[in-house]
Amino acid sequence: MSNSSDSLDERTTRFIAKLHEHPELQARFEGVMALVENADGDPLTADDAEQRVVEELQQLGREALQCWAQRKATGLEQEYDGRRDYQRKEKKGSTGKPDMVR
């Protein structure tokens, strides 16, 4: 989290840098802003606008969780790769003995 003493410019710069690390999230934020600004110029009703914002936010949530899960999996993988007492198990290539033909 940022300190309250950080300037708006510093927080904005950090936020933009983080968005560049996650282009899929940046696209969602841009989509929300486009709706807020009515960039398409669509004659939306309040209900239509609400529905579109809800859809964008749901997609943002899904993508944010996907990013989190990928980072978590990568972190755990690196943690286990660094441990000497952990040995990665490989899946068996064989499915067993072939059935006997009579």
C-alpha positions in Angstrom: 0.0 0.0 0.0 1.1 3.5 -0.5 1.8 6.0 2.3 -0.5 8.9 2.7 2.6 11.1 2.2 3.0 9.9 -1.4 2.0 12.4 -3.9 -0.8 11.7 -6.4 1.8 11.7 -9.2 3.9 9.1 -7.4 0.9 6.8 -6.8 -0.3 7.3 -10.4 3.1 6.5 -11.8 3.3 3.3 -9.7 -0.2 2.3 -10.7 0.5 2.8 -14.4 3.7 0.8 -14.1 1.8 -2.1 -12.5 -0.9 -1.9 -15.2 1.9 -2.3 -17.8 2.9 -5.5 -16.1 -0.7 -6.8 -16.5 -2.0 -5.7 -19.9 -5.1 -7.8 -19.6 -6.1 -5.8 -16.5 -5.2 -2.6 -18.2 -7.6 -3.4 -21.0 -10.4 -4.0 -18.5 -9.8 -0.7 -16.7 -9.8 1.0 -20.1 -13.1 -0.7 -20.9 -14.6 0.6 -17.7 -13.3 4.1 -18.4 -14.7 4.0 -21.9 -18.1 3.2 -20.4 -17.9 6.0 -17.9 -16.9 8.4 -20.6 -19.5 6.9 -23.0 -16.6 6.8 -25.6 -18.8 5.0 -28.1 -21.4 7.7 -28.0 -24.1 5.0 -27.5 -27.5 6.3 -26.4 -27.5 4.1 -23.3 -30.2 4.0 -20.6 -29.0 3.8 -17.0 -30.0 0.2 -16.9 -27.9 -0.6 -20.0 -24.9 1.3 -18.6 -25.2 -0.5 -15.3 -25.3 -3.9 -17.1 -22.2 -3.1 -19.1 -20.3 -1.9 -16.1 -21.3 -5.0 -14.1 -20.1 -7.2 -17.0 -16.8 -5.3 -17.3 -16.2 -5.6 -13.5 -17.0 -9.3 -13.5 -14.5 -9.9 -16.2 -12.0 -7.7 -14.4 -12.5 -9.8 -11.3 -12.0 -13.1 -13.2 -8.8 -11.8 -14.9 -7.5 -10.4 -11.6 -8.0 -13.8 -9.9 -6.4 -15.5 -12.9 -3.3 -13.2 -12.6 -3.2 -13.8 -8.8 -3.4 -17.6 -9.3 -0.6 -17.6 -12.0 1.7 -15.5 -9.7 0.9 -17.8 -6.7 1.6 -20.9 -8.7 4.9 -19.5 -10.1 5.9 -18.5 -6.5 5.2 -21.9 -5.1 7.0 -23.6 -8.0 10.0 -21.5 -7.4 9.8 -22.2 -3.6 9.7 -25.9 -4.1 12.4 -25.9 -6.8 14.7 -24.2 -4.3 14.1 -26.8 -1.6 16.5 -29.7 -1.3 14.1 -31.9 0.6 11.5 -31.8 -2.1 11.8 -33.9 -5.2 9.5 -33.4 -8.1 7.4 -36.4 -9.0 7.1 -37.2 -12.6 4.1 -38.9 -14.1 4.5 -42.4 -15.1 4.7 -42.9 -18.9 3.4 -46.4 -18.8 -0.2 -47.4 -18.5 0.7 -50.8 -17.2 0.9 -54.2 -18.9 -1.0 -54.7 -22.1 -4.0 -57.0 -21.8 -3.3 -60.6 -22.9 -5.0 -61.6 -26.1 -6.7 -65.0 -26.0 
